Amino acid sequence: MSELDIEEMDRRIAKFEAKASEHERAGGASLETSLTMIITGAIGLFASLMLVLSEFTYYKNPNASLICDVNPLIGCSKYFTAWQGHLLFGVPNALFGMMFFAGIVALGLVLAFGGTLHRWLWNAALAGAGMGIVWVVWFAYESYVVNRSLCPFCLVVWIVTIPLFIVLLARVAQAGHLGEGTEGFG
């Protein structure tokens, strides 16, 4: 076997064992990770934007027919006047979602084009996604148990937040950014 074949085999084995490549240890990411960030971020951004636009429409005309109001059990307008829809400082939750997901898309694009992120930025993205998971669990409880209804755009945000968190956690752990002795999974 040539030296090139051995290097290629080592690269494939390292990927299979989830060991960070040199590029990943330097703050980069695989194309799969980048695309996951871009896709989940774009979907979450779209759902958050639709919530914001629906809320603006609702405040202009509370009797308007909103795209997210399917029936009495599935709809978003109930949350526009509820405290659960404006958890921090009276600002709609969806605006925070838009900011977060726009940032995730931007980071994913940087990574997709071969850029690298500093360790603290990886940890910050993971912390943001972790707070997103806590928010998802809390809001799901409030929706299902307390209000007995479901916001369809919120559900989309919940669905994309979970794989985003898992991918960021795996990537941060893979590169050893969680602390000493956390590199890789093997």
C-alpha positions as CSV (number, residue, x, y, z in Angstrom):
1,M,0.0,0.0,0.0
2,S,1.1,3.5,-0.8
3,E,1.5,6.2,1.8
4,L,-1.5,8.0,0.3
5,D,-3.7,4.8,0.6
6,I,-2.7,4.5,4.3
7,E,-3.6,8.2,5.0
8,E,-6.9,7.8,3.3
9,M,-7.7,4.6,5.3
10,D,-6.7,6.4,8.5
11,R,-9.0,9.3,7.6
12,R,-11.9,7.0,7.0
13,I,-11.3,5.1,10.2
14,A,-11.0,8.3,12.2
15,K,-14.4,9.5,10.8
16,F,-16.0,6.1,11.6
17,E,-14.7,6.3,15.2
18,A,-15.9,9.9,15.4
19,K,-12.5,11.2,16.1
20,A,-12.0,14.9,15.2
21,S,-9.9,15.6,12.1
22,E,-7.2,18.2,12.2
23,H,-9.7,20.7,10.6
24,E,-12.3,20.0,13.3
25,R,-9.7,20.3,16.1
26,A,-8.8,23.7,14.6
27,G,-12.5,24.8,15.0
28,G,-13.9,23.6,11.6
29,A,-16.6,21.1,11.0
30,S,-17.6,18.4,8.6
31,L,-19.9,19.2,5.7
32,E,-22.6,17.2,7.3
33,T,-22.4,19.2,10.5
34,S,-22.4,22.5,8.5
35,L,-25.4,21.4,6.4
36,T,-27.3,20.3,9.5
37,M,-26.7,23.7,11.1
38,I,-27.8,25.5,7.9
39,I,-30.9,23.4,7.3
40,T,-32.2,23.3,10.9
41,G,-31.3,27.0,11.3
42,A,-33.2,28.0,8.1
43,I,-36.2,25.9,9.0
44,G,-36.3,27.4,12.5
45,L,-35.7,30.9,11.2
46,F,-38.6,30.5,8.7
47,A,-41.0,29.1,11.5
48,S,-40.0,32.0,13.8
49,L,-40.5,34.5,11.1
50,M,-43.9,33.1,10.3
51,L,-44.8,33.4,14.0
52,V,-43.7,37.0,14.1
53,L,-45.6,37.9,11.0
54,S,-48.7,36.1,12.3
55,E,-48.5,38.0,15.5
56,F,-48.2,41.4,13.7
57,T,-51.3,40.4,11.6
58,Y,-53.1,39.4,14.8
59,Y,-52.4,42.7,16.5
60,K,-53.5,44.7,13.4
61,N,-56.8,42.6,13.2
62,P,-57.6,40.2,16.0
63,N,-60.3,38.7,13.8
64,A,-58.0,37.9,10.9
65,S,-57.7,34.4,9.6
66,L,-54.2,33.3,10.4
67,I,-52.3,30.6,8.5
68,C,-51.4,29.0,11.8
69,D,-54.9,28.8,13.2
70,V,-56.1,25.4,12.0
71,N,-58.8,24.7,14.6
72,P,-59.5,25.3,18.3
73,L,-56.8,22.8,19.3
74,I,-54.1,23.7,16.7
75,G,-53.3,27.4,16.4
76,C,-50.9,30.1,17.4
77,S,-53.1,33.2,18.1
78,K,-53.9,31.9,21.6
79,Y,-50.2,32.5,22.5
80,F,-50.0,36.1,21.2
81,T,-51.9,37.4,24.3
82,A,-50.6,34.7,26.7
83,W,-47.6,35.4,29.0
84,Q,-46.0,32.2,27.7
85,G,-45.6,33.8,24.3
86,H,-43.6,36.8,25.7
87,L,-41.4,35.2,28.4
88,L,-38.6,37.7,28.5
89,F,-39.1,41.5,28.8
90,G,-42.5,41.3,27.0
91,V,-40.7,40.5,23.7
92,P,-42.3,37.8,21.6
93,N,-40.4,34.5,22.0
94,A,-40.3,34.2,18.2
95,L,-38.0,37.2,17.9
96,F,-35.4,35.4,20.1
97,G,-35.8,32.4,17.9
98,M,-35.2,34.4,14.8
99,M,-32.0,35.8,16.2
100,F,-30.8,32.4,17.4
101,F,-31.6,30.6,14.2
102,A,-30.1,33.4,12.0
103,G,-26.9,33.1,14.0
104,I,-26.9,29.3,13.5
105,V,-27.4,29.7,9.7
106,A,-24.5,32.2,9.6
107,L,-22.2,29.9,11.6
108,G,-23.2,27.0,9.4
109,L,-22.3,29.0,6.2
110,V,-19.0,30.0,7.6
111,L,-18.2,26.3,8.4
112,A,-19.5,25.1,5.0
113,F,-17.1,27.3,3.2
114,G,-14.2,25.9,5.2
115,G,-14.0,28.5,8.0
116,T,-13.3,27.7,11.6
117,L,-14.8,28.9,14.9
118,H,-13.1,29.6,18.1
119,R,-13.7,27.1,21.0
120,W,-15.8,29.7,23.0
121,L,-18.1,30.2,20.0
122,W,-18.7,26.4,19.7
123,N,-19.5,26.3,23.4
124,A,-21.8,29.4,23.1
125,A,-23.7,27.8,20.2
126,L,-24.1,24.6,22.2
127,A,-25.2,26.7,25.3
128,G,-27.8,28.5,23.1
129,A,-29.1,25.2,21.7
130,G,-29.2,23.8,25.3
131,M,-31.2,26.8,26.4
132,G,-33.4,26.2,23.4
133,I,-34.0,22.6,24.5
134,V,-35.0,23.8,28.0
135,W,-37.3,26.4,26.4
136,V,-38.8,23.7,24.1
137,V,-39.5,21.4,27.0
138,W,-41.0,24.2,29.1
139,F,-43.2,25.5,26.2
140,A,-44.3,22.0,25.2
141,Y,-45.5,21.5,28.7
142,E,-47.3,24.8,28.8
143,S,-48.9,24.0,25.4
144,Y,-49.9,20.4,26.0
145,V,-50.7,20.4,29.7
146,V,-51.7,23.9,30.7
147,N,-53.2,25.4,27.5
148,R,-54.2,22.1,25.8
149,S,-53.4,23.4,22.4
150,L,-50.5,23.3,19.9
151,C,-48.9,26.0,17.9
152,P,-47.8,24.5,14.5
153,F,-44.9,26.9,13.9
154,C,-43.8,26.3,17.5
155,L,-43.8,22.6,16.8
156,V,-41.5,23.1,13.8
157,V,-39.1,25.1,16.0
158,W,-39.2,22.3,18.6
159,I,-38.5,19.6,15.9
160,V,-35.4,21.4,14.5
161,T,-34.0,22.4,17.9
162,I,-33.5,18.8,19.0
163,P,-31.3,17.6,16.2
164,L,-29.4,20.9,16.2
165,F,-28.6,20.4,19.9
166,I,-27.5,16.8,19.4
167,V,-25.2,17.7,16.4
168,L,-23.7,20.6,18.3
169,L,-23.2,18.5,21.4
170,A,-21.5,15.7,19.4
171,R,-19.3,18.2,17.5
172,V,-18.2,20.0,20.6
173,A,-17.5,16.8,22.5
174,Q,-15.7,15.3,19.4
175,A,-13.2,18.2,19.3
176,G,-12.7,18.1,23.1
177,H,-14.3,21.5,23.7
178,L,-16.2,20.3,26.8
179,G,-13.0,20.0,28.8
180,E,-10.0,17.7,29.3
181,G,-10.6,14.1,28.4
182,T,-13.8,14.6,26.4
183,E,-12.3,14.3,22.9
184,G,-14.0,11.7,20.8
185,F,-16.5,9.0,21.8
186,G,-14.4,5.9,21.5
